Amino acid sequence: MPTINSTLSMAKRALMANQGAISVASDNVSNVNTPGYARKRALMASIPGLETELGVFGGGVSLLGISGERDVFIERQVRYAMGESGQHETCYQQLKMIEDIVGDMGETGLESAMDRFWNSWHDLANDPTSMSARNALSESTNYLTNRFHNIDEQLNNRTANINGEIENRTERVNTIIKELSNINKELSRANGDSPSAIDRRTVLLDELSELTGAEYKINDNETTNVYLNGISLLIGADIHVLKAEKDADGNVSVIIPAADNLELNINAGKIGALFDVRDNDLSDLRVSLDEFAATLVKEVNDIHISGYNVDGATGICFFDPETTGIHNISLSDEILADVNNIAASGDGNAGDNQIALLIAGLDNKVVLNNGANTFTQAFSNILSEIGSRVVYAETVAEGAQLTLQQAEVWRESVSGVSLDEEMAELVRYQNSFNASAKLVTTVESMLDTVIAMAK
């Protein structure tokens, strides 16, 4: 039969167990808004009882430890959704900024500049001897070429900004990997029993997934291995840092110096989106705009060199024939030097307007995209293409965000702290603590009785 002392020990253990449980609930309440925090639960178990001829008497309760409420499957779902959302949201933001560069439909936009250019040729055709018409044509052409140059400069700036973001976020990945390495060391020393370290790991893995969509593995001792495109970045405490390396054009690639400068093809997360926009969307847009500008120069020059200027000279280019794209399109040196070199006549007579009419008619001539589009249609297609990509990216980003929100709801249902539940737990453990204290008082009274009997 249990002794009075064993009953007192039972009461003491109950007090300590319930006090620990109250402390756990208090910690949950304190961290209700802490990122990465998983609600904790006090793990209690009954102590094996004492077998007697009268039966088995219980041994009381023991506080075995503290566990964090996590679901490994849901954690992976959340991080996958974070990578998807980070990628598509970044893609949408970058594409929207690119659309703003070329899609200005106002008076300062490229479309308006093209209209002024064609109208100026019509005006010259209406009065081929007019010096003011020639000056207006030169001015509208300079305005058009400057608009092309401005777009080129803004696209260069956008590319440079993207490269800068890739560099910064690559360095952030390195910082995360180093912090995860330190957490691995801490978890190894604690044999995986460090809830606060696991909470910190949660935040870091979330951010890493959002940046790169990296894969990871949680080992039996709670240490983490991290992989990117099948290449290990973290095994235990050993890390492979990344390096953002620039080529001759200033474009950044991400390499692993420790793996013979192996270049990583990051195609997920925010960094993956930056590479995708830079190497695909921006590149495609540049090709289209450069082709547009080069074709404009060729078509205008092919007609212009067959015409005659005011002095009857021929063979003069209107645009610089060395033009290869929007970055270097400009009037030819001859036109820049003297607007009288603009050829409006087709037969050498000052009043003839044949060349001016032919060039003005290029606006409606099918010359671009393998003879499928006029200049107006081709430019409209460029705007439509970037607009379609923006709309698609926005739609996908919204869908990815909804998926992420749903996954986070699942995680919150498992790991999140509910103040109502914690308050109920506090009341329950407080009542248990009070009852345990009452048991101590009862045992004390029993001891007093025994001592009095012995006197």
C-alpha positions as CSV (number, residue, x, y, z in Angstrom):
1,M,0.0,0.0,0.0
2,P,1.4,3.5,-0.8
3,T,2.9,5.4,2.1
4,I,2.1,8.9,3.1
5,N,5.5,10.0,1.7
6,S,4.8,8.4,-1.7
7,T,1.4,10.2,-1.8
8,L,3.2,13.5,-1.0
9,S,5.7,12.8,-3.8
10,M,2.8,12.2,-6.1
11,A,1.2,15.5,-5.1
12,K,4.6,17.3,-5.7
13,R,4.9,15.8,-9.2
14,A,1.4,16.8,-10.0
15,L,2.2,20.4,-8.9
16,M,5.3,20.5,-11.0
17,A,3.6,19.0,-14.1
18,N,0.7,21.4,-14.0
19,Q,3.0,24.3,-13.3
20,G,4.9,23.3,-16.4
21,A,1.7,23.0,-18.4
22,I,0.7,26.5,-17.3
23,S,4.1,27.8,-18.4
24,V,3.7,26.2,-21.8
25,A,0.2,27.8,-22.3
26,S,1.6,31.1,-21.1
27,D,4.4,30.8,-23.7
28,N,1.8,30.2,-26.4
29,V,-0.2,33.2,-25.5
30,S,3.0,35.4,-25.4
31,N,3.9,34.2,-29.0
32,V,0.5,34.4,-30.6
33,N,1.9,37.0,-33.1
34,T,5.4,35.6,-33.5
35,P,6.3,34.5,-37.1
36,G,7.2,30.8,-37.4
37,Y,6.0,30.0,-33.9
38,A,4.2,26.6,-33.5
39,R,2.0,26.2,-30.5
40,K,3.4,24.0,-27.9
41,R,1.8,21.2,-25.9
42,A,2.9,19.8,-22.5
43,L,3.3,16.0,-22.9
44,M,2.1,14.3,-19.7
45,A,2.0,10.6,-18.9
46,S,0.9,8.6,-15.9
47,I,3.6,6.9,-13.8
48,P,3.4,3.1,-13.5
49,G,1.5,2.2,-10.3
50,L,2.4,0.1,-7.3
51,E,1.1,-3.4,-7.4
52,T,-0.3,-4.6,-4.1
53,E,-2.6,-7.4,-2.9
54,L,-5.3,-4.9,-2.9
55,G,-4.7,-3.9,-6.5
56,V,-2.6,-1.4,-8.5
57,F,-2.2,2.1,-7.0
58,G,-1.4,4.8,-9.5
59,G,2.0,6.6,-9.4
60,G,0.7,10.0,-10.4
61,V,1.7,12.1,-13.4
62,S,5.0,13.1,-15.0
63,L,5.7,16.0,-17.4
64,L,7.6,14.1,-20.2
65,G,8.4,17.2,-22.3
66,I,7.1,19.8,-24.7
67,S,6.2,19.3,-28.3
68,G,5.6,21.7,-31.2
69,E,2.4,21.2,-33.1
70,R,3.5,20.8,-36.8
71,D,2.4,18.8,-39.8
72,V,5.3,17.9,-42.1
73,F,3.0,17.5,-45.1
74,I,1.3,20.8,-44.7
75,E,4.7,22.6,-44.1
76,R,5.8,21.3,-47.5
77,Q,2.6,22.4,-49.1
78,V,3.0,25.9,-47.7
79,R,6.6,26.2,-48.9
80,Y,5.8,25.0,-52.3
81,A,3.0,27.5,-52.5
82,M,5.3,30.2,-51.3
83,G,7.8,29.5,-54.1
84,E,5.0,29.6,-56.6
85,S,3.5,32.8,-55.2
86,G,6.8,34.5,-55.0
87,Q,7.7,33.6,-58.5
88,H,4.4,34.7,-60.1
89,E,4.0,37.8,-58.1
90,T,7.5,39.0,-58.9
91,C,6.9,38.2,-62.6
92,Y,3.7,40.2,-62.6
93,Q,5.4,43.2,-60.9
94,Q,8.3,43.2,-63.3
95,L,6.2,42.8,-66.4
96,K,3.9,45.6,-65.2
97,M,6.9,48.0,-65.0
98,I,8.0,46.9,-68.5
99,E,4.5,47.5,-69.8
100,D,4.6,51.0,-68.4
101,I,7.8,51.8,-70.3
102,V,6.5,50.9,-73.8
103,G,2.8,51.1,-73.2
104,D,2.4,54.9,-72.7
105,M,-0.5,55.8,-74.9
106,G,-0.4,59.5,-74.1
107,E,1.1,62.4,-76.1
108,T,4.6,61.4,-75.0
109,G,4.3,57.8,-76.0
110,L,5.9,56.0,-78.8
111,E,2.6,55.5,-80.7
112,S,2.1,59.3,-80.6
113,A,5.6,59.9,-81.8
114,M,5.1,57.5,-84.8
115,D,1.9,59.3,-85.7
116,R,3.7,62.7,-85.7
117,F,6.4,61.1,-87.9
118,W,4.0,59.9,-90.6
119,N,2.0,63.1,-90.4
120,S,5.1,65.1,-91.0
121,W,5.8,63.2,-94.2
122,H,2.2,63.9,-95.3
123,D,2.7,67.6,-94.6
124,L,5.9,67.6,-96.7
125,A,4.1,65.8,-99.5
126,N,1.4,68.5,-99.5
127,D,4.1,71.2,-99.8
128,P,7.5,69.7,-100.9
129,T,9.1,73.1,-101.2
130,S,8.2,74.2,-97.7
131,M,11.2,74.8,-95.4
132,S,9.0,74.7,-92.3
133,A,7.6,71.3,-93.3
134,R,11.2,70.0,-93.6
135,N,12.1,71.5,-90.2
136,A,8.9,69.9,-88.7
137,L,9.8,66.6,-90.3
138,S,13.4,66.7,-88.8
139,E,12.0,67.7,-85.5
140,S,9.3,65.0,-85.4
141,T,12.0,62.4,-86.5
142,N,14.3,63.5,-83.7
143,Y,11.4,63.2,-81.3
144,L,10.8,59.7,-82.5
145,T,14.4,58.6,-82.3
146,N,14.7,60.2,-78.8
147,R,11.7,58.3,-77.7
148,F,13.3,55.1,-78.9
149,H,16.5,56.0,-77.1
150,N,14.5,56.7,-73.9
151,I,12.8,53.3,-74.1
152,D,16.2,51.7,-74.6
153,E,17.6,53.6,-71.6
154,Q,14.6,52.6,-69.4
155,L,14.8,48.9,-70.5
156,N,18.6,49.0,-69.7
157,N,17.8,50.4,-66.3
158,R,15.1,47.8,-65.7
159,T,17.7,45.1,-66.7
160,A,20.2,46.6,-64.4
161,N,17.7,46.7,-61.5
162,I,16.8,43.1,-62.1
163,N,20.5,42.1,-62.0
164,G,20.9,44.1,-58.8
165,E,17.9,42.3,-57.3
166,I,19.4,38.9,-58.3
167,E,22.6,39.9,-56.6
168,N,20.9,41.1,-53.4
169,R,18.6,38.1,-53.1
170,T,21.5,35.7,-53.8
171,E,23.3,37.2,-50.9
172,R,20.2,36.8,-48.8
173,V,20.1,33.1,-49.7
174,N,23.7,32.8,-48.5
175,T,22.7,34.5,-45.2
176,I,19.8,32.1,-44.7
177,I,22.0,29.0,-45.4
178,K,24.5,30.2,-42.9
179,E,21.8,30.8,-40.3
180,L,20.4,27.3,-41.0
181,S,23.9,25.8,-40.5
182,N,24.0,27.4,-37.1
183,I,20.6,26.1,-36.2
184,N,21.7,22.6,-37.4
185,K,24.6,22.8,-34.9
186,E,22.3,23.8,-32.1
187,L,19.8,21.0,-32.9
188,S,22.7,18.4,-33.1
189,R,23.8,19.4,-29.6
190,A,20.2,19.2,-28.3
191,N,19.5,15.9,-30.3
192,G,16.6,17.7,-32.0
193,D,15.0,18.9,-28.8
194,S,15.0,22.7,-29.3
195,P,11.6,24.1,-30.1
196,S,12.9,27.7,-30.4
197,A,15.5,26.6,-33.0
198,I,12.8,24.8,-35.0
199,D,10.7,27.9,-34.9
200,R,13.5,30.0,-36.3
201,R,14.1,27.3,-38.9
202,T,10.5,27.6,-40.0
203,V,10.8,31.3,-40.8
204,L,14.1,30.7,-42.7
205,L,12.8,27.8,-44.8
206,D,9.7,29.8,-45.6
207,E,11.8,32.7,-46.9
208,L,14.2,30.4,-48.8
209,S,11.3,28.7,-50.5
210,E,9.9,32.1,-51.5
211,L,13.2,33.2,-53.0
212,T,14.3,30.0,-54.8
213,G,11.8,27.2,-54.4
214,A,14.6,25.2,-52.9
215,E,14.1,21.6,-51.7
216,Y,14.9,20.4,-48.2
217,K,15.1,17.3,-46.0
218,I,14.5,17.2,-42.3
219,N,16.7,14.5,-40.7
220,D,15.9,12.3,-37.7
221,N,17.7,14.7,-35.3
222,E,15.8,17.7,-36.8
223,T,18.8,19.0,-38.7
224,T,18.1,20.2,-42.2
225,N,19.6,19.5,-45.6
226,V,19.0,22.0,-48.4
227,Y,19.2,21.4,-52.1
228,L,18.8,23.7,-55.1
229,N,18.4,22.1,-58.5
230,G,19.8,18.9,-57.0
231,I,22.9,20.6,-55.7
232,S,23.4,20.6,-51.9
233,L,23.7,24.0,-50.3
234,L,23.6,22.7,-46.7
235,I,24.4,19.3,-45.2
236,G,24.7,19.4,-41.5
237,A,26.9,22.3,-40.7
238,D,28.6,22.2,-44.2
239,I,27.5,24.9,-46.6
240,H,28.0,25.8,-50.2
241,V,27.7,29.5,-50.7
242,L,26.4,31.1,-53.9
243,K,28.0,33.8,-55.9
244,A,26.4,36.3,-58.3
245,E,28.8,36.8,-61.2
246,K,28.5,39.4,-63.9
247,D,29.4,38.8,-67.6
248,A,30.7,41.4,-70.0
249,D,27.2,42.8,-70.6
250,G,26.6,43.2,-66.8
251,N,24.1,40.3,-66.7
252,V,24.3,38.3,-63.5
253,S,24.4,34.5,-63.2
254,V,24.5,32.5,-60.0
255,I,27.3,30.0,-59.6
256,I,28.7,27.8,-56.8
257,P,32.4,28.5,-56.4
258,A,33.0,25.3,-54.5
259,A,31.6,23.2,-57.3
260,D,34.0,24.4,-60.0
261,N,31.9,27.5,-60.6
262,L,28.9,25.5,-61.6
263,E,26.1,27.8,-62.9
264,L,22.8,27.2,-61.3
265,N,19.6,27.4,-63.4
266,I,17.2,28.9,-60.8
267,N,13.8,28.7,-62.3
268,A,11.5,29.0,-59.2
269,G,10.8,31.6,-56.6
270,K,11.5,35.3,-56.8
271,I,15.0,34.8,-58.1
272,G,13.7,32.4,-60.8
273,A,11.1,35.0,-61.9
274,L,13.8,37.7,-62.2
275,F,15.9,35.4,-64.5
276,D,12.8,34.6,-66.5
277,V,11.7,38.2,-67.1
278,R,15.3,39.3,-67.9
279,D,16.2,36.4,-70.3
280,N,12.8,35.9,-71.9
281,D,10.3,38.8,-71.6
282,L,12.8,41.6,-71.8
283,S,14.8,39.9,-74.4
284,D,11.8,39.2,-76.6
285,L,10.6,42.8,-76.3
286,R,14.0,44.1,-77.3
287,V,14.2,41.9,-80.3
288,S,10.7,43.1,-81.4
289,L,11.6,46.8,-80.9
290,D,15.0,46.5,-82.6
291,E,13.4,44.7,-85.6
292,F,10.7,47.5,-85.7
293,A,13.4,50.2,-85.7
294,A,15.7,48.5,-88.1
295,T,12.9,47.8,-90.6
296,L,11.7,51.4,-90.3
297,V,15.2,52.6,-91.2
298,K,15.6,50.2,-94.1
299,E,12.2,50.9,-95.6
300,V,12.5,54.7,-95.4
301,N,16.1,54.7,-96.6
302,D,15.3,52.4,-99.6
303,I,12.8,54.9,-100.9
304,H,14.7,58.1,-99.8
305,I,18.0,57.3,-101.6
306,S,16.1,57.1,-104.9
307,G,14.8,60.6,-104.4
308,Y,16.3,64.1,-104.9
309,N,17.0,66.8,-102.4
310,V,16.4,70.5,-102.9
311,D,19.6,70.9,-104.9
312,G,18.9,67.8,-107.1
313,A,21.3,65.5,-105.4
314,T,20.3,61.9,-104.9
315,G,21.5,58.7,-103.1
316,I,21.1,60.3,-99.6
317,C,19.9,58.2,-96.6
318,F,17.3,59.7,-94.4
319,F,18.2,57.6,-91.3
320,D,21.7,56.6,-90.3
321,P,22.2,53.3,-92.3
322,E,24.3,51.9,-89.4
323,T,21.2,51.6,-87.3
324,T,20.7,48.2,-85.7
325,G,18.0,48.9,-83.2
326,I,16.3,51.3,-80.9
327,H,19.6,52.2,-79.1
328,N,21.3,53.8,-82.2
329,I,18.5,54.9,-84.5
330,S,19.0,58.5,-85.7
331,L,18.9,60.8,-88.6
332,S,21.7,60.5,-91.1
333,D,24.6,63.0,-90.9
334,E,23.5,64.6,-94.1
335,I,20.0,65.3,-92.8
336,L,21.3,66.5,-89.5
337,A,23.6,68.9,-91.3
338,D,20.9,70.4,-93.6
339,V,17.2,69.6,-93.8
340,N,17.4,70.6,-97.5
341,N,18.9,67.2,-98.0
342,I,15.5,65.6,-97.3
343,A,14.4,64.1,-100.6
344,A,10.7,64.7,-101.4
345,S,11.0,64.7,-105.2
346,G,11.1,61.6,-107.4
347,D,12.2,63.3,-110.6
348,G,14.4,66.1,-109.5
349,N,11.8,68.8,-109.8
350,A,11.4,71.0,-106.7
351,G,7.6,70.7,-106.7
352,D,7.4,66.9,-107.1
353,N,6.3,65.0,-104.0
354,Q,6.5,61.4,-105.2
355,I,9.1,60.3,-102.6
356,A,7.4,62.0,-99.7
357,L,4.1,60.3,-100.7
358,L,5.8,56.9,-100.9
359,I,7.4,57.3,-97.5
360,A,4.2,58.6,-96.0
361,G,2.4,55.5,-97.4
362,L,4.8,53.2,-95.6
363,D,2.5,53.6,-92.6
364,N,0.0,51.3,-94.3
365,K,2.4,49.1,-96.1
366,V,2.7,45.4,-95.0
367,V,6.5,45.2,-94.3
368,L,6.9,43.6,-90.8
369,N,6.7,40.1,-89.4
370,N,7.4,38.4,-92.7
371,G,5.0,40.7,-94.6
372,A,2.1,40.2,-92.2
373,N,1.9,43.6,-90.6
374,T,2.1,47.3,-91.2
375,F,4.2,49.5,-88.8
376,T,1.0,50.5,-86.9
377,Q,-0.1,46.8,-86.6
378,A,3.3,45.6,-85.6
379,F,3.6,48.2,-82.9
380,S,0.1,47.3,-81.7
381,N,1.2,43.7,-81.6
382,I,4.2,44.6,-79.5
383,L,1.9,46.4,-77.0
384,S,-0.6,43.6,-77.2
385,E,2.0,40.9,-76.5
386,I,3.4,42.6,-73.4
387,G,-0.1,43.4,-72.3
388,S,-1.1,39.7,-72.6
389,R,1.9,38.6,-70.6
390,V,1.0,41.1,-67.9
391,V,-2.7,39.9,-67.7
392,Y,-1.6,36.2,-67.7
393,A,1.0,36.9,-65.0
394,E,-1.5,38.7,-62.9
395,T,-4.1,35.9,-63.2
396,V,-1.5,33.2,-62.3
397,A,-0.2,35.4,-59.4
398,E,-3.7,35.8,-58.0
399,G,-4.3,32.0,-58.3
400,A,-1.0,31.3,-56.6
401,Q,-1.8,33.7,-53.8
402,L,-5.1,32.0,-53.2
403,T,-3.4,28.6,-53.0
404,L,-0.8,30.0,-50.6
405,Q,-3.6,31.5,-48.4
406,Q,-5.4,28.2,-48.2
407,A,-2.2,26.4,-47.3
408,E,-1.4,28.9,-44.6
409,V,-4.9,28.4,-43.2
410,W,-4.2,24.7,-43.0
411,R,-0.9,25.4,-41.2
412,E,-2.5,27.8,-38.9
413,S,-5.2,25.3,-37.9
414,V,-2.4,22.9,-36.8
415,S,0.4,25.2,-35.6
416,G,-1.3,28.5,-34.9
417,V,-2.1,29.7,-31.4
418,S,-5.8,30.1,-30.5
419,L,-6.2,32.5,-27.6
420,D,-9.6,31.0,-26.7
421,E,-8.0,27.5,-26.5
422,E,-5.0,28.6,-24.5
423,M,-7.2,30.5,-22.0
424,A,-9.3,27.3,-21.6
425,E,-6.1,25.3,-21.1
426,L,-4.9,27.8,-18.5
427,V,-8.1,27.4,-16.5
428,R,-7.9,23.6,-16.8
429,Y,-4.3,23.4,-15.6
430,Q,-4.9,26.1,-12.9
431,N,-7.7,23.9,-11.5
432,S,-5.4,20.9,-11.6
433,F,-2.7,22.8,-9.9
434,N,-5.1,24.0,-7.1
435,A,-6.3,20.4,-6.7
436,S,-2.7,19.2,-6.4
437,A,-2.0,21.9,-3.8
438,K,-5.1,20.7,-1.9
439,L,-3.7,17.2,-2.0
440,V,-0.5,18.5,-0.4
441,T,-2.5,20.1,2.3
442,T,-4.4,16.9,2.9
443,V,-1.2,14.8,3.2
444,E,0.2,17.4,5.6
445,S,-2.9,17.0,7.7
446,M,-2.4,13.2,7.6
447,L,1.2,13.6,8.8
448,D,0.1,15.8,11.7
449,T,-2.4,13.1,12.7
450,V,0.3,10.4,12.6
451,I,2.7,12.5,14.6
452,A,0.1,13.2,17.2
453,M,-0.7,9.5,17.5
454,A,3.0,8.7,18.1
455,K,3.2,11.1,21.1
